[in-house]
Amino acid sequence: MSPSIKQVTEPALITNRPAPLDQLKLEEYTGNYYSQEVDSKLTISLQDEQLIITPYSKDIFVLVPKSVDSFRILNSKVIVDFDRQDGKHHRVTLYNSEGQKCFIFEVIG
């Protein structure tokens, strides 16, 4: 049984307004990803009309769209970027609050 979250909203600053993405577009980002460098998995899924990321710790983090293929974890400065290959997402890169690349996860399954 998956954990439940309430739909979360936060004030959108004019310079930091979430990019509009429809439900079908959000589904493109869902899947299971694996990082060899940290031997860890994460899941990106759609719940309560929001894109969420669940790392190995089973915590749930809401992703706020910044632009196409780029998101920010709600209430943090962590950036989650998706890379495409042949029109499909195949890699997720996480950047820390200083903009440094931290982890790369490849799509699995």
Secondary structure, DSSP 8 states (H G I E B T S, - for coil): -------------GGG------HHHHHTT-EEEEETTTTEEEEEEEETTEEEEEETT---EEEEEEETTEEEETTS--EEEEEEETTEEEEEEEE-TTS-EEEEEEEE-
